Amino acid sequence: MAQTRQFFDPAKLPVVYHPGETLEEKLQEMGMGVKEFATRVSKPEKTIIAVVKGKSSITPDMAVAFEMVTKIPATMWLRHQKSYDEFIARKKREKSLKEGLCWAKKFPYEEISSLGWFSDITDAHGDTKNIVDVLCTFFAVSSPKGWEDFYLNQRLRVAFSISLVEACDPYALSAWLRQGEIQAGEISVKIKYTPKLLRGILNDIAEIRKSATTDHQERLASLLGNAGIKLIFTETLSSAPVKGCARYIYGVPCIQLSKAFEHESDFWNTLFHEIGHILLHGKKNIFMENVNYGDKDPEKEKEADEFATIWMNR
């Protein structure tokens, strides 16, 4: 049974006050005004006022100067400032987590979790991470906005030329693509890809198809690896029934296929289709089969279909 993941309640966080409040209390105790104190520590009066009002931080230089006048050690001033800064950062993070809950609920979280794709669901203290943090960790982004910029807004278009805005389910589809990236990162190829190398193994791939062996996935992965291509098999999510994908991941051509096909011929047709994309269509695009997305190029899909048909008939 999946564990229930709850948000931390910011109201339960220990309240930490700005060190400016301590400074104000100390000045009152000393019977000293802000102007005199500013003069004694050789700082502009407006700077001290900003600290007292909690609008400015105490720097190491200021802490040492404060120590000379207040007799409160510089380390205490800095420790107080650090605690306050961390408190504010955590409050901001909790707010962003709450705002990200609507985003997180759009993913098929339980299905993804059941497949074991979330490898890191506990924090440094061994506590179960928030659902938003788990997803951000999985996608290697710091916030939902980072996910949106990468998968929807094409902020990294040079390396990821696709927008999932018009996809059937951009959330599930992005998860499938991300899992492929993770799997690709676990595979190493020692040979640099060239079209000549790939064309040189096409007949071998066709022979494997005809042999109908049960270990064809391993043999294909080895063959394609010797041509500088990574072959990945990934479970398909129910709301993103993608059959295959061809793309470059960090400069290496990758073919990502569904782990299960209804018909064997569909598997081979998809494989040859993706190989066609690698051979014919360069590095800049991502091609996915059996799903719609905004950047899908009908002409290039037709060319990949024709390539697959040729090799399916051999």
N, C-alpha and C positions, 0 to 999 in steps of 0.2 A: 504493500500500500504506500502510495506517495506521501511524503511528509508535508504537513501544512506549513506554508511559509508566510510569515507575517512581517509587516513593517515594524521597525523600531518606532517607538512613540517618542518624538522629540520632547514632549512634556516630561518624560521620565529621565531625560538627560540631566546630570547635575548642572545647576546654573553657575556659570563662571562670569564674574563681573569684570569689566574693563579696569586695568590697573590705574586708570585716571581717577576712579572713585577713591582708591586707596590714597593716591596723591592728594586729592582734595581734602580728605579727612586728616591726613598728616599735616597739611598746611594750616588747617583750622586748629589742630592741636598745638602747632608751633606759633600760632598767632601771626602767620606770615601771609601776605597777599601774593597773588600771582605775579604781579609786576616785580616785586622784590625778589621772589624766587627765580624768575626768569633772568634777572640781573646777576644773581649769585651763581647760577649754573651756566651763564654766558650763552643763553638761548633766546631767540626772539620771543616776545611775549605772546604773539599769535600762535607759536608752536606749543607753548605750555597750555594755553587756553584750549587748543585742539585736543591735547592729551587729556586734560581734565574733563572735557565734554565727550570723550570716548571716540573722537573722530580721527585720531592719529595714534600710531603705535610708538612705544618706547623702544628706541634703538639701543644697541650696546653702548654707543658713545654717550647717549643720554643717561643710561642706567648708571654708568660710572660717575657722571656728574651729579646725579640725584643722590647717590650714596654719600658723596662728600658733604651734602647739605642736610639730608634727612637722617643719616646714619643707618638707613635701611640698605643692606648689602645689594650690590648690583645684580648678583645672581638671583636674588628674590624678585627684583623688578622684572628681570628677563624671564624667569620661570613663570611669573604671573602673566606676562604678555603672551608667552608661548601657550599657556593653558587656555587663555582667552581666544587666541587665534584658532586653536584646535577646536574649541567649543563652537565658534562661529562656522568653521569649515564643516563640522559634523551637522550642524543645524541646516546649512545650505544643502548638504548631501541628502539629508532626510527629506527635505522639501522636494528635491529633484526626484528622489525615489518614489514619493507619492505621486508626483506628476507623471512619472514614467509607468505607473501601473496600468493605465489605459493602453499604452503602447504594448506592454508585456502581454496583456490579455489577448492580443490579436494573434499571438503565436500558438501553434498546437503544442503547448508546453509539455503536457503529460505524455503525448506521443513521442516527442523528441527525447524526453527524459527516459522513457521506457526502452529506447534504442541505445541508450548508453552514450549519447553524444556529449552530455555535460560531464566532463571529467573532473571539474573543480567546483563543487557546490558547498564547500566549507571555507570559512575565513581563517585568518591566522590564529584565532582562538579556538578553532574547532567547532564553531557554531555554524548552523545552516545559513547559507547566504540568502539574502532577499532575492526574489524571483527576477527583479530588474537587474541586480548585480550578476546573477548567474548568466542571463542573456547577454549582458554587456561583455562579460568575460569570454563567453563562447564566441561572440562576433569580434572580439579584440577591439572594442570601442569603449570610450569613457562614459558615453551617455546615449540615450535614444536619438539625440540629434546627430551624433556621429554615425549611427546606423542609417538615418535618413539621408545624410549627405553622401554616404558611400553607395547605398543601394537605390536611392530614389532621385537624388539631385545631381548625380554624376560629377561630384566635386573632384574625383580622381579619374577623369575620363581617359587620360593617357594610358592608364593601367587597367581600367575596368570600363570598357566602352559598352555600357548597357544601362538602361533605366527600367526598373521593375514597376514603375508607376501604373502602367496599364496591364500588368500581369494578372492572371486569374487570382492568385493569392501571393502577393509579394513577400509576405512574412514567412510562410512555409517555404516558398521557393528560395528565398535568401538563406534560410537555414540549410536547405539541401546543398546549395552552392558552397556555403561556408564549411559544411562537413567535408565536402570534396577538397577544399583547400587544406583542411587539417590532415586529411588522408594523404594528399599529395606531398605535404611536408614530411611525412614519415617514409617516403620513398626516395631513393637516390638513383640517379642515372649517371653513369660515367661517360657516356658518349653524347656529343653535341649533335642535336637533330639537324638533318639535312633532308630535303625532298628526295634526293637520290637514295639515301638509306631506306626511307619509307617505301619508295617504289620497289626497292630490291626485295622486300619481304612480303609484298602483296600476294604473290603466288603461294608462299608458305602459309599465309593466313587462309587463303582459299582452300588449301589442302587440309588444314585443321578442320575447317567447316565440313568438308566431305567425309572426314574420318569419323565424325560423330563421337569423339572420345569424351569421357566424363571430366577430364582434367583440362578442358580447353581454356578455361579462364587463366589458369597458371601459365599455360604455354603461350597464350596470347600476350599476357603481361610481360613475359620474358622476351618474346620476339619484339614487341614494341619498345621495350626498354633498351634493347640492343640497337634500336633506331633513334634513341634519344627521346622517346615519348613515354609519359607516365599513363598507365591504365588503372582506373579506379572503379570500384564497384560500391555503390551506396544504396542503402535501403530507401525506398520511395515513400514519401509522406502522403497520406490519403488525400490531402487538399492540394497537393502539388505533384500530379502524376507524370512528372517529366521522365522520359525514357533515356535520354542521353544528352551530353553536353560536350562541346569542343571549345577549348580556350587555352590561352597561355597563362600559367601561374608563375610569376617571378622569372619570366624569360624561358620557361620550359613548356612545350606543348603537352597538354593533358586531355585525355578522353575520360569522361566520367559517365558511367552507365548505371542503370538501375540494376539492383541485385536479382530481380525477378522479372521475367517476361512470360506472357501468357503462351506465346508460341516461339519455338526455337528460331523459325525463319525471321521473326520480328527482331530478335536479338542480333542476328547477323546483318540484317538490313540496317539496323541502327548503327552498328559498329562501322560498317562500310560508309555509311552516311557521314559519321563524325570524322572518319579518316579522310573523306573527300573534303570536308571543311578545312582540316589541317593542311592538306596538300594544295588546295586551291585558293584559300581566302586569307592568308596572312595572320598577323599577330594581334591586330587591334580589336577584334570583335569576339563576342561570346555567342555561341549558337546553341540553342536548346530545342529539343524535339518533344512534341506532344503537348506543348503549352504555348500560349500566346504572350507576347510582351511587345512593348512599344517599338523596339529597334529591330524587330525581325525583318530580314531582307528577303522578299519572295524570290528574287532572281538568284541569290546565292543558295537558297534552299532548293531551288529547282536544279541548280548545277550539282549540288551534293546528292540529290535524289537520282540524277542521271548517272553519276559516278557509282552509286550503290547498285543501281540496276545492272550496270555492266558487269560488276564483280559478282553479283548474285547469280548471274546467268552463266558464269564460267564453270 
